[in-house]
Amino acid sequence: MATRPMTTWDRFAAWSRRNLPTRESMEKSRILRPVAHRVLAPELWRFTRRSVPRGVALGMVAGILFPVGQIAIAALIALPFRANVPVAALTTFITNPLTTPFILFAAYQVGAWLLRTNAPTVAQPVAEAATGWLQWLWNAGPPLVLGLLLITTVCALLGYGLAALGWRLWIARKWKARHQRD
């Protein structure tokens, strides 16, 4: 029997299996210990057509809105939505030290455009005195928060839709391969 070459999807699936948090690693987390019995429920660890897109969307929310503790927060908010915990945790890696500055800059720009503000530029606090950066932060806060909320919403909806579509295409490919073998 000939083996087929590894596709990009196969490589991604193998990478995901290596990097997804395990039940044991979640069990050892001090943050999750009080709710470990809920987080480790078997139905939250099954990959189903409904739980995976929910996990992607909630992982996007936790990854973009919360700067620290993203994996634990994603696991906790996955509980009431019956989302897949490993997928939610893995999706939080959408933000990292390389992508966060770009997301924050884009969020500020989107928020400033929506609010039509003439807030100081991003580089201005460097040139101002110590109290100047607090004023800049105060002025930049509303556009940044609005932009983050909008970007989070759009990314979560896109992530949900793409995960659901990807799931559907994956199942269709499996059915097609099964019918070709028979």
Buried (B, 14 or more C-beta within 10 A) or exposed (E): EEEEEEEEEEEEEEEEEEEBBEBEEBEEBEBBEEEBEBBBEEEBBEEEEEBBBBBBBBBBBBBBBBEEEBBBBBBBBBBEBBBBBBBBBBBBEBBEEEEBEEBBEBBBBBBBEEEEBEBBEBEBBEEEEEEBBEBBEEBBEBBBBBBBBBBBBEBBEEBBEEBBEBBEEBEEEEEEEEEEEE
